[in-house]
Amino acid sequence: MWKRVPKFLRNRYSITAVVFVVWLLFFENIDVVSLYRYRSRLNDLEMEKVKHRKDIDATNQALHELTSNPEMLEKFAREKYFMKKSNEVLYVFAEEDAGE
């Protein structure tokens, strides 16, 4: 029976090392599978962080334009909130869905 077992596994220290490595890889609180999941989650969160940072920068730029330029503020109010002057009539055309 011992002839079938490779020579490096006949030593009790190597058996202990193999058991220790298997224990660390699969049965410990921080195993290889968990580390992979944590790493992929971290990458996803970092990509979301970059996306949100770009959104924040764009919003800050728009805020700066609105507070520094009164014509941009009027344009924004008319387009976004359908505001009008007192002597104007406002017509809003709603787009219909193509599926109906």
BAFI-3210 file (N, C-alpha, C; in Angstrom, 3 decimals, decimal comma, padded with zeros to 6 digits):
// residues 100
n [1|2|3|4|5|6|7|8|9|10|11|12|13|14|15|16|17|18|19|20|21|22|23|24|25|26|27|28|29|30|31|32|33|34|35|36|37|38|39|40|41|42|43|44|45|46|47|48|49|50|51|52|53|54|55|56|57|58|59|60|61|62|63|64|65|66|67|68|69|70|71|72|73|74|75|76|77|78|79|80|81|82|83|84|85|86|87|88|89|90|91|92|93|94|95|96|97|98|99|100]
n.u [000,818|001,926|003,614|002,229|001,652|002,926|006,375|006,885|004,599|004,721|006,074|005,481|005,493|005,111|002,551|001,177|001,595|000,193|-002,429|-002,748|-002,591|-004,821|-006,799|-006,542|-007,195|-009,873|-011,500|-011,187|-012,118|-011,503|-011,320|-010,243|-012,319|-014,011|-012,246|-011,988|-014,622|-014,830|-012,874|-013,903|-016,269|-015,191|-013,946|-016,241|-017,479|-015,556|-015,689|-018,288|-017,871|-016,196|-017,987|-020,000|-018,474|-017,924|-020,536|-021,058|-019,169|-020,135|-022,624|-021,839|-020,563|-022,751|-024,277|-022,585|-022,665|-025,383|-025,632|-023,945|-024,704|-027,397|-029,016|-028,737|-029,933|-032,584|-033,167|-032,889|-034,977|-037,215|-037,082|-036,908|-038,828|-041,027|-041,645|-043,010|-043,296|-045,346|-046,921|-047,040|-048,041|-048,041|-047,343|-047,328|-046,015|-046,560|-044,692|-045,622|-045,663|-044,024|-044,990|-047,712]
n.v [-001,191|001,286|001,718|002,808|005,408|008,655|009,584|012,003|012,334|010,449|011,299|012,579|015,284|016,536|015,626|016,876|019,542|019,605|019,091|021,344|023,430|022,800|023,143|025,910|026,922|026,205|025,882|027,862|031,049|033,157|032,255|031,065|031,311|033,207|035,386|035,897|036,648|038,963|040,553|040,906|042,255|044,560|045,673|046,211|048,140|050,164|050,901|051,923|054,061|055,709|056,308|057,700|059,824|061,145|061,908|063,673|065,656|066,604|067,594|069,590|071,299|072,052|073,347|075,489|076,840|077,539|079,237|081,303|082,366|084,108|083,733|081,018|079,983|080,798|079,386|076,758|076,678|077,049|074,803|072,549|072,815|073,893|076,640|079,923|083,196|085,974|086,970|085,001|082,028|078,638|075,659|072,203|069,404|066,063|063,110|060,199|056,676|054,295|051,746|051,725]
n.w [000,000|000,762|-001,309|-003,389|-002,643|-003,136|-002,589|-001,222|000,286|002,228|004,399|007,624|008,208|005,766|005,210|007,268|006,490|004,043|004,915|006,526|004,595|002,988|004,900|005,401|002,879|002,404|004,740|006,665|008,145|006,405|003,446|000,172|-001,698|-000,498|-000,436|-003,178|-003,785|-002,186|-003,387|-005,984|-005,359|-004,238|-006,493|-008,044|-006,413|-006,472|-009,162|-009,209|-007,510|-009,054|-011,118|-009,709|-008,813|-011,218|-011,873|-009,771|-010,280|-012,762|-011,963|-010,173|-011,971|-013,585|-011,629|-011,030|-013,495|-013,558|-011,349|-012,013|-014,458|-015,558|-017,830|-018,396|-016,134|-016,501|-018,859|-017,933|-016,013|-017,644|-019,370|-017,678|-015,578|-016,812|-016,651|-017,172|-018,591|-017,503|-019,591|-021,508|-023,293|-022,634|-024,239|-023,948|-025,352|-025,276|-025,647|-027,372|-026,680|-028,760|-028,853|-028,556]
ca.u [000,000|002,775|004,337|001,387|001,667|004,172|007,373|006,796|003,453|004,993|006,617|004,386|005,522|004,479|001,113|000,673|001,593|-000,901|-003,681|-002,795|-002,901|-006,216|-007,619|-006,518|-007,838|-011,304|-012,293|-010,952|-013,063|-011,091|-010,838|-009,959|-013,581|-014,432|-011,334|-012,354|-015,879|-014,545|-012,110|-014,801|-017,172|-014,401|-013,803|-017,536|-017,701|-014,651|-016,232|-019,424|-017,316|-015,746|-019,191|-020,636|-017,598|-018,169|-021,860|-020,930|-018,452|-021,035|-023,639|-021,187|-020,356|-024,062|-024,636|-021,781|-023,204|-026,696|-025,506|-023,157|-025,261|-028,858|-029,693|-028,759|-030,926|-033,897|-033,313|-033,107|-036,311|-038,217|-037,046|-037,091|-040,030|-042,056|-042,016|-043,275|-043,489|-046,767|-047,652|-046,830|-048,860|-047,121|-047,891|-046,463|-046,318|-046,087|-044,347|-046,343|-044,830|-044,124|-045,661|-049,181]
ca.v [000,000|002,468|001,902|003,616|006,785|009,327|009,609|013,211|012,236|009,468|012,032|013,126|016,739|016,948|015,366|017,967|020,756|019,503|019,266|022,747|024,244|022,525|023,794|027,356|027,272|025,935|025,811|028,999|032,155|033,873|031,249|031,549|031,685|034,481|036,432|036,210|037,413|040,287|041,308|041,314|043,268|045,780|046,237|046,783|049,357|051,201|051,402|052,776|055,290|056,539|056,781|058,723|061,000|061,860|062,537|064,806|066,723|067,181|068,357|070,814|072,172|072,615|074,290|076,691|077,552|078,100|080,344|082,409|082,882|084,190|083,170|079,560|079,706|080,928|078,259|075,561|076,747|076,867|073,440|071,508|073,004|074,478|077,967|080,858|084,590|086,246|087,274|083,908|080,821|077,505|074,410|071,064|068,269|064,812|062,093|058,934|055,485|053,682|050,453|051,843]
ca.w [000,000|000,840|-002,564|-004,269|-002,156|-003,516|-001,526|-000,389|001,189|003,285|005,537|008,425|008,134|004,512|005,376|008,112|005,687|003,075|005,664|006,934|003,418|002,632|005,934|005,177|001,619|002,294|005,967|007,537|007,944|005,209|002,513|-001,178|-002,344|000,096|-000,899|-004,554|-003,739|-001,637|-004,373|-007,068|-004,801|-004,109|-007,837|-008,423|-005,638|-006,966|-010,423|-008,847|-006,936|-010,171|-011,806|-008,876|-008,788|-012,476|-011,751|-008,845|-010,990|-013,763|-011,243|-009,681|-013,137|-013,945|-010,568|-011,225|-014,658|-013,217|-010,397|-012,554|-015,704|-015,427|-019,000|-018,221|-015,106|-017,131|-019,779|-017,117|-015,410|-018,706|-019,906|-016,657|-014,766|-017,664|-016,167|-018,254|-018,203|-017,263|-020,818|-022,458|-023,217|-022,708|-024,765|-023,677|-026,221|-024,690|-026,644|-027,185|-026,813|-030,074|-028,730|-028,453]
c.u [000,866|003,519|003,540|001,399|002,982|005,091|007,234|005,603|003,659|005,537|005,468|004,354|004,870|002,973|000,483|000,605|000,452|-002,237|-003,838|-003,177|-004,351|-007,140|-007,682|-007,274|-009,350|-012,106|-012,098|-011,971|-012,751|-010,474|-010,693|-011,233|-014,077|-013,543|-011,656|-013,637|-015,641|-013,808|-013,016|-015,791|-016,455|-014,218|-015,110|-017,789|-016,778|-015,127|-017,449|-018,940|-016,862|-016,947|-019,866|-019,781|-017,784|-019,518|-021,799|-020,218|-019,341|-022,108|-023,046|-020,939|-021,670|-024,510|-023,858|-022,305|-024,536|-026,569|-024,750|-023,783|-026,798|-029,610|-029,780|-029,792|-032,333|-034,163|-033,608|-034,514|-037,393|-038,256|-037,412|-038,435|-041,168|-042,542|-042,170|-043,379|-044,985|-047,552|-047,493|-047,849|-047,919|-047,863|-046,874|-046,921|-045,709|-045,793|-045,081|-045,365|-045,051|-044,891|-047,183|-049,795]
c.v [001,260|002,736|002,772|005,102|007,444|009,517|010,841|013,171|011,197|010,130|012,678|014,653|017,243|016,702|016,492|019,276|020,739|019,709|020,728|023,649|024,040|023,199|025,305|027,752|027,161|026,060|026,982|030,099|032,945|032,849|031,846|032,029|033,028|035,624|036,845|037,045|038,832|041,151|041,780|042,375|044,608|046,451|046,875|048,105|050,487|051,759|052,287|054,111|056,243|057,130|057,899|059,984|061,828|062,565|063,768|065,966|067,399|068,044|069,654|071,802|072,834|073,634|075,594|077,515|078,218|079,296|081,528|083,051|082,919|083,635|081,653|079,158|079,786|079,758|076,971|075,535|076,509|075,423|072,387|071,613|073,686|075,827|078,910|082,261|084,864|086,498|086,179|082,795|079,648|076,276|073,303|069,910|067,017|063,823|060,816|057,784|054,865|052,376|050,560|052,188]
c.w [000,000|-000,452|-003,538|-003,878|-002,578|-002,319|-000,623|000,561|002,285|004,537|006,309|008,404|006,845|004,559|006,198|007,315|004,678|003,770|006,082|005,764|002,989|003,634|005,699|003,912|001,666|003,590|006,916|007,239|006,681|004,262|001,114|-001,870|-001,807|-000,359|-002,329|-004,592|-003,235|-002,656|-005,515|-006,588|-004,659|-005,461|-008,311|-007,698|-006,094|-008,306|-010,168|-008,283|-008,040|-010,900|-011,012|-008,812|-010,069|-012,441|-010,857|-009,533|-012,031|-013,091|-010,693|-010,810|-013,546|-012,902|-010,717|-012,401|-014,320|-012,278|-010,975|-013,787|-015,600|-016,635|-018,921|-017,170|-015,679|-018,085|-019,023|-016,530|-016,452|-019,197|-018,866|-015,948|-015,519|-017,138|-017,357|-017,693|-018,122|-018,549|-021,882|-022,243|-023,452|-023,205|-024,523|-024,546|-025,602|-025,792|-026,322|-027,351|-028,175|-030,034|-028,733|-029,775]
res [m|w|k|r|v|p|k|f|l|r|n|r|y|s|i|t|a|v|v|f|v|v|w|l|l|f|f|e|n|i|d|v|v|s|l|y|r|y|r|s|r|l|n|d|l|e|m|e|k|v|k|h|r|k|d|i|d|a|t|n|q|a|l|h|e|l|t|s|n|p|e|m|l|e|k|f|a|r|e|k|y|f|m|k|k|s|n|e|v|l|y|v|f|a|e|e|d|a|g|e]
***
